[in-house]
């Protein structure tokens, strides 16, 4: 058992080391996952800043283009137009621009999407196309009566294509690398702990399903220390993760394995114990029947010798006692012959039966031993096999007399209960230590120098196997005495 315990301890210790290593490895992966999310966040911030700068530069270009156009409009009629202004106007080859009057008529346009063709008026589709930036008012100082015109502009084609490409790359990065790299169930929760921002290796609930969101957060948070990251628009966020299914299996596999082995050993022990008990029962039965057979021949001879003694005129008192002993041997022979066979239980008055067994023992025991039977005067009918029950009383009484060294008192108290009859047999002998209260019923156990250790074992079998009752040590104190208790069912079943 010590060796088995050592194997279990070493297995659990080594498994615990493996679990800790795998858990640390999984945490490192989650840290990398969180770092990737953080870097993606930084990339988004940088991209937004980068495109904001480009937009600002393009707006400056549009304003410069509008300034050049304004200068040309402000020149006197027939005045020479500066080549610089013309170069500024001609240099715009990417930024879509459109000039309209205050009635929405298109006066001129440049770099429009080909799908618009050559528009003449400002349609809703054109207005939506140029809705990103407010139009710039245009007027002429040399033509005071001219109505204000409006310059519409949009991000350049290069800027739009570049931004679309970057957004596709970012989305691809988060979907193919960040999410798929999470080897364990992981979620990112905002600082309030009520919203899931992102999730990996888990089915993310719908944002509107508040109950499901809280359920997922509660199931994962608290399993491991969270990892803190900073995300744009969310601020400080916590990354929560739980152990993988593989790690959970590894953690509980040794316990399950030992449990299965334990169940197997328990079943094997039960089968072995059952087989051993069956073998012991066969030995008991064989020995008992052989004993009964061996006693039969001398008993027949003794009966014949008694008749001869009667014919020779031997003292009648002597013959009477010899006859009692012969009948006693016949009862013993009958008891042994019934071992292994179903006992026939007949309702009898247990008080009278107990008194008869005690009277026989009293006449063959030291006069220094006092016998007492405490019971009510009424009849108490119990299904019994009289011979076997008397055998139990005699065995326990003999052991009590031996424990008292032939000096003391033996008290038998019979208590009638609604369903049971309780018989307490108390002596004033040496007592039995608590650790031996069950061992004394094992076959072969004895505290005497001479003895087979079969009396109490037979008694327990008779009470529990044949009468379906109970026999046990109720109490015992060293040098004060012992009480055995017998419980029998009044209806023949227990």
C-alpha positions in Angstrom: 0.0 0.0 0.0 2.9 2.4 0.7 4.4 1.6 -2.7 1.0 2.2 -4.4 0.6 5.5 -2.5 4.1 6.5 -3.6 3.3 5.8 -7.2 0.1 7.8 -6.9 1.9 10.7 -5.3 4.7 10.7 -7.9 2.1 10.5 -10.7 0.0 13.4 -9.3 3.2 15.5 -8.7 4.5 14.9 -12.2 1.1 15.6 -13.7 0.8 18.8 -11.7 4.2 19.9 -13.2 3.0 19.2 -16.7 -0.3 21.0 -16.1 1.6 24.1 -14.8 3.9 24.1 -17.8 1.0 23.8 -20.3 -0.9 26.4 -18.4 2.0 28.8 -18.5 2.4 28.0 -22.2 -1.3 28.8 -22.8 -1.0 32.0 -20.9 2.0 33.0 -23.0 -0.1 32.4 -26.1 -2.9 34.5 -24.7 -0.4 37.3 -23.9 0.8 37.1 -27.5 -2.8 37.2 -28.7 -3.5 40.2 -26.5 -0.3 41.8 -27.8 -1.4 41.2 -31.4 -4.7 42.9 -30.6 -2.8 45.8 -29.0 -0.6 46.1 -32.1 -3.6 46.0 -34.4 -5.1 48.8 -32.2 -1.9 50.8 -32.6 -1.9 50.1 -36.3 -5.5 51.4 -36.6 -4.6 54.5 -34.6 -1.5 55.1 -36.9 -3.6 54.5 -40.0 -6.3 56.9 -38.9 -3.6 59.5 -38.2 -1.9 58.8 -41.4 -5.0 59.2 -43.5 -6.0 62.2 -41.5 -2.8 63.9 -42.6 -3.3 62.9 -46.2 -6.9 64.3 -46.1 -5.5 67.5 -44.6 -2.9 67.8 -47.3 -5.5 67.1 -50.0 -7.8 69.8 -48.6 -4.9 72.2 -48.7 -4.4 71.3 -52.4 -8.1 71.8 -53.1 -7.9 75.2 -51.3 -4.8 76.1 -53.3 -6.6 75.0 -56.5 -9.6 77.1 -55.5 -7.3 80.1 -54.7 -5.7 79.8 -58.1 -9.1 79.6 -59.7 -10.3 82.6 -57.6 -7.2 84.7 -58.7 -8.0 84.0 -62.3 -11.6 85.0 -61.8 -10.5 88.2 -60.1 -8.2 89.3 -63.0 -9.5 92.1 -65.3 -10.9 91.1 -68.6 -8.2 90.7 -71.3 -5.5 90.5 -68.6 -2.7 88.1 -68.9 -3.1 84.9 -66.8 -0.1 83.9 -64.8 1.3 80.6 -65.9 1.7 79.6 -62.3 -2.1 79.7 -61.8 -2.6 77.7 -64.9 -0.1 75.1 -63.7 -1.9 74.8 -60.4 -5.2 74.3 -62.1 -3.7 71.7 -64.6 -1.8 69.8 -61.9 -4.9 68.4 -60.3 -5.2 65.0 -61.9 -6.5 62.9 -58.9 -8.8 65.0 -56.7 -12.4 65.0 -58.0 -13.7 68.6 -58.1 -16.9 70.2 -59.4 -18.0 73.8 -59.7 -21.8 74.7 -59.6 -23.8 77.8 -59.4 -26.2 78.5 -56.5 -29.0 76.8 -58.5 -27.2 73.5 -58.8 -26.1 73.8 -62.4 -22.7 72.2 -63.1 -20.4 74.8 -64.5 -17.3 72.6 -64.7 -15.8 69.5 -63.3 -12.6 67.6 -63.2 -11.5 64.0 -62.3 -15.1 62.8 -61.8 -15.9 59.1 -61.6 -16.6 57.8 -65.1 -20.0 56.6 -64.0 -21.3 60.2 -63.7 -20.4 61.0 -67.3 -20.7 64.7 -68.1 -23.3 66.0 -65.6 -25.1 69.2 -66.2 -26.9 69.5 -62.9 -26.2 68.5 -59.2 -28.1 65.3 -58.8 -28.8 63.5 -55.5 -26.2 60.9 -56.5 -23.6 63.6 -57.1 -24.5 65.3 -53.8 -24.0 62.0 -52.0 -20.7 61.5 -53.7 -19.4 64.9 -52.5 -21.1 64.7 -49.1 -17.8 64.0 -47.2 -16.6 67.6 -47.2 -18.7 70.8 -47.2 -18.5 72.8 -50.5 -16.3 75.9 -50.7 -18.1 79.2 -51.7 -16.5 80.9 -54.7 -17.2 84.7 -55.7 -15.5 87.3 -57.9 -14.4 90.8 -56.7 -14.4 92.1 -60.3 -18.0 91.0 -60.9 -19.9 92.1 -57.9 -23.3 91.1 -59.3 -22.2 87.5 -60.0 -23.9 85.0 -57.8 -21.9 82.8 -55.5 -20.7 79.6 -56.9 -19.7 76.4 -55.0 -16.7 74.1 -55.3 -17.4 70.5 -54.4 -14.4 68.1 -53.9 -13.8 64.5 -52.7 -10.8 62.4 -51.6 -8.5 61.6 -54.5 -8.7 58.3 -56.2 -5.3 57.3 -55.0 -6.3 58.1 -51.4 -9.6 56.2 -51.6 -7.9 53.1 -53.1 -5.1 53.2 -50.5 -7.5 53.5 -47.6 -9.7 50.6 -48.9 -6.6 48.5 -49.3 -5.4 49.3 -45.8 -8.8 48.5 -44.3 -8.8 45.2 -46.1 -5.4 44.3 -44.8 -6.3 45.2 -41.2 -9.5 43.2 -41.4 -7.6 40.3 -42.8 -5.0 40.6 -40.1 -7.6 40.5 -37.3 -9.6 37.7 -38.8 -6.8 35.4 -40.0 -4.1 35.9 -37.5 -5.4 37.4 -34.2 -8.6 35.5 -33.9 -7.3 32.2 -35.2 -4.2 32.3 -33.0 -6.2 32.1 -29.8 -5.6 28.5 -28.8 -7.9 28.8 -25.8 -11.3 30.4 -25.2 -10.6 34.1 -24.8 -12.6 37.3 -24.7 -11.8 41.0 -24.5 -14.1 42.9 -22.1 -14.4 46.6 -21.6 -13.6 48.3 -18.3 -17.1 48.0 -17.0 -17.1 44.2 -17.5 -20.4 44.3 -19.3 -19.5 44.2 -23.0 -17.5 41.8 -25.1 -15.4 43.7 -27.6 -13.7 40.7 -29.2 -13.5 36.9 -28.7 -11.3 34.1 -29.9 -12.0 30.3 -30.0 -15.5 30.8 -28.7 -18.9 31.5 -30.2 -19.4 35.2 -29.5 -23.0 36.0 -28.4 -25.0 38.7 -30.2 -24.4 42.2 -28.7 -28.2 42.6 -28.0 -28.4 39.3 -26.1 -27.5 40.8 -22.7 -28.2 37.6 -20.7 -26.0 35.5 -22.9 -23.2 38.1 -22.9 -23.2 38.1 -19.1 -23.3 34.3 -19.0 -20.2 34.1 -21.3 -18.3 36.7 -19.3 -19.1 35.0 -16.0 -18.0 31.6 -17.3 -14.6 32.8 -18.4 -13.7 35.7 -16.1 -12.0 34.6 -12.8 -10.5 31.4 -14.2 -7.1 33.0 -14.7 -5.6 36.5 -13.9 -6.7 38.9 -16.6 -4.4 40.7 -19.1 -4.8 44.5 -19.4 -4.6 46.2 -22.8 -5.5 49.7 -24.2 -7.9 49.9 -27.1 -9.0 53.0 -29.0 -12.6 54.2 -28.2 -12.7 51.7 -25.3 -9.7 52.7 -23.1 -8.5 50.1 -20.6 -9.8 46.6 -21.4 -9.3 43.2 -19.8 -8.4 40.0 -21.6 -10.0 36.9 -19.9 -9.3 33.3 -20.9 -10.0 29.8 -19.6 -8.0 26.6 -19.8 -8.2 24.6 -23.0 -10.1 21.3 -23.0 -6.9 19.4 -23.4 -5.4 21.0 -20.3 -8.6 20.2 -18.3 -8.4 16.6 -19.5 -4.8 16.3 -18.4 -5.5 17.8 -15.0 -8.3 15.3 -14.2 -7.1 12.3 -16.1 -4.9 10.9 -13.3 -7.8 11.2 -10.8 -10.2 9.4 -13.2 -7.5 6.8 -13.9 -7.0 6.1 -10.2 -10.7 6.0 -9.6 -11.2 3.4 -12.4 -8.3 1.4 -11.0 -9.7 1.7 -7.5 -13.1 0.5 -8.7 -11.4 -2.4 -10.5 -9.5 -3.4 -7.3 -12.7 -3.1 -5.2 -14.6 -5.4 -7.5 -11.7 -7.8 -7.6 -11.5 -7.7 -3.8 -15.3 -8.3 -3.5 -15.1 -11.2 -5.9 -12.0 -12.7 -4.0 -13.7 -12.2 -0.7 -16.9 -13.8 -2.0 -15.0 -16.8 -3.3 -13.0 -17.1 -0.1 -16.2 -17.0 2.0 -17.8 -19.5 -0.2 -14.8 -21.8 0.3 -14.9 -21.2 4.0 -18.6 -22.1 4.1 -17.9 -25.3 2.2 -15.2 -26.2 4.8 -17.6 -25.4 7.6 -20.3 -27.5 6.2 -18.0 -30.4 5.4 -16.4 -30.3 8.8 -19.8 -30.0 10.6 -21.4 -32.9 8.7 -18.3 -35.1 9.2 -18.4 -34.3 13.0 -22.1 -35.2 13.2 -21.4 -38.5 11.4 -18.4 -39.3 13.7 -20.5 -38.6 16.8 -23.4 -40.8 15.6 -21.7 -44.2 16.2 -20.5 -43.6 19.8 -23.8 -42.1 20.7 -25.7 -45.2 19.7 -23.3 -47.2 21.8 -23.8 -44.9 24.8 -27.6 -45.3 24.6 -27.1 -49.1 24.7 -24.7 -48.9 27.7 -27.3 -46.8 29.6 -29.8 -49.5 29.2 -27.3 -52.1 30.5 -26.6 -49.9 33.5 -30.3 -49.7 34.2 -30.6 -53.5 34.1 -27.6 -53.8 36.6 -29.4 -51.5 39.1 -27.0 -48.6 39.0 -28.1 -45.5 41.0 -31.0 -43.8 39.2 -29.7 -40.3 39.8 -26.4 -41.2 38.1 -28.2 -42.7 35.2 -30.4 -39.6 34.9 -27.4 -37.3 34.7 -25.7 -39.6 32.2 -28.9 -39.6 30.1 -28.9 -35.7 30.1 -25.4 -35.7 28.8 -26.2 -38.2 26.1 -29.2 -36.1 25.0 -26.9 -33.1 25.1 -24.5 -34.9 22.7 -27.5 -35.8 20.5 -28.4 -32.1 20.4 -24.8 -31.2 19.5 -24.8 -33.8 16.7 -28.1 -32.4 15.4 -26.7 -28.9 15.4 -23.6 -29.9 13.4 -25.8 -31.9 11.0 -27.9 -28.8 10.3 -24.9 -26.5 9.4 -25.2 -25.7 5.7 -28.9 -26.7 5.5 -31.8 -24.2 5.6 -32.8 -23.8 9.2 -36.5 -24.5 10.0 -37.8 -21.7 12.2 -40.7 -22.4 14.5 -42.4 -19.8 16.8 -41.3 -20.6 20.4 -41.3 -18.7 23.7 -37.8 -17.3 23.7 -37.9 -16.7 27.5 -38.4 -20.3 28.3 -35.9 -21.4 25.7 -33.3 -19.1 27.1 -33.9 -20.3 30.7 -33.5 -23.9 29.6 -30.2 -23.2 28.0 -29.0 -21.2 31.0 -30.1 -24.0 33.5 -28.0 -26.6 31.6 -25.0 -24.3 31.8 -25.6 -23.4 35.4 -25.5 -27.0 36.6 -22.1 -27.5 34.8 -20.4 -24.3 35.9 -18.6 -23.1 38.9 -20.9 -22.3 41.8 -19.1 -19.0 42.2 -20.8 -17.7 39.0 -24.2 -16.2 39.5 -26.7 -16.5 36.6 -29.6 -14.0 36.3 -32.4 -13.7 33.7 -34.3 -10.5 33.6 -37.5 -10.5 31.5 -41.2 -10.0 31.7 -43.5 -12.9 32.8 -45.5 -12.9 29.5 -44.7 -15.1 26.6 -42.6 -13.6 23.8 -43.0 -15.7 20.6 -40.1 -15.6 18.2 -39.4 -17.8 15.1 -36.4 -19.9 16.2 -34.5 -23.0 15.6 -34.2 -24.0 19.2 -31.1 -26.1 19.0 -29.1 -23.5 17.1 -30.3 -20.6 19.4 -29.4 -22.6 22.5 -26.0 -23.2 21.0 -25.5 -19.4 20.7 -26.4 -18.8 24.3 -24.1 -21.6 25.5 -21.2 -20.4 23.4 -21.5 -16.8 24.7 -22.0 -18.0 28.3 -19.0 -20.3 28.2 -16.8 -17.4 26.9 -18.2 -15.2 29.7 -17.4 -17.7 32.4 -13.8 -18.1 31.0 -13.4 -14.3 31.0 -14.5 -14.2 34.6 -12.1 -17.0 35.6 -15.0 -18.9 37.1 -16.0 -16.0 39.5 -18.6 -13.3 38.8 -22.1 -12.8 37.6 -23.7 -13.4 34.2 -26.9 -11.4 33.5 -29.3 -12.1 30.5 -31.9 -9.4 29.9 -34.7 -10.0 27.4 -36.5 -6.9 26.1 -39.7 -7.2 24.1 -40.0 -4.5 21.5 -42.8 -3.9 18.9 -40.9 -5.5 16.0 -37.8 -7.1 17.7 -36.6 -9.0 20.7 -33.3 -7.7 22.2 -31.2 -10.1 24.3 -28.3 -8.5 26.2 -25.8 -10.9 27.8 -23.5 -9.1 30.3 -20.6 -10.5 32.3 -18.2 -9.1 34.8 -15.1 -10.4 33.2 -11.9 -9.0 31.8 -13.5 -7.0 28.9 -12.5 -6.6 25.3 -10.5 -3.7 23.8 -12.4 -1.6 21.3 -10.2 -2.6 18.4 -11.2 -6.3 18.8 -15.0 -5.8 19.0 -15.3 -7.1 15.4 -12.2 -9.3 15.2 -13.5 -11.7 17.9 -16.1 -13.0 15.4 -13.5 -14.0 12.8 -12.9 -17.7 12.5 -9.8 -18.8 14.3 -9.5 -15.8 16.6 -9.2 -16.7 20.3 -7.6 -15.1 23.4 -7.3 -18.5 25.1 -4.2 -20.7 25.2 -6.4 -23.7 24.2 -9.2 -23.0 21.7 -10.2 -23.1 18.1 -11.7 -19.6 18.0 -14.9 -21.0 16.4 -17.6 -20.4 19.1 -18.4 -16.7 18.4 -17.9 -17.1 14.6 -20.5 -20.0 14.7 -22.8 -17.9 16.9 -22.7 -14.9 14.5 -23.5 -17.2 11.5 -26.4 -18.8 13.3 -27.9 -15.4 14.3 -27.3 -13.5 11.1 -27.4 -16.1 8.4 -30.1 -18.4 9.7 -32.2 -16.1 11.8 -31.6 -12.9 9.9 -30.8 -11.1 13.1 -27.7 -9.3 14.5 -25.0 -10.2 17.0 -22.4 -7.7 18.1 -20.5 -6.3 21.1 -22.8 -3.6 22.6 -20.2 -2.3 25.1 -17.1 -3.5 27.0 -14.7 -2.0 29.6 -11.4 -3.5 30.5 -11.6 -5.4 33.9 -15.3 -4.4 34.2 -17.1 -6.6 31.8 -18.7 -7.0 28.4 -22.2 -6.9 27.0 -23.2 -8.9 23.9 -26.4 -7.9 22.1 -28.6 -10.3 20.0 -31.5 -8.8 18.0 -34.1 -11.1 16.6 -37.1 -10.3 14.4 -40.5 -11.3 15.8 -42.0 -11.9 12.3 -39.2 -14.1 10.9 -37.7 -11.5 8.6 -35.1 -8.8 9.0 
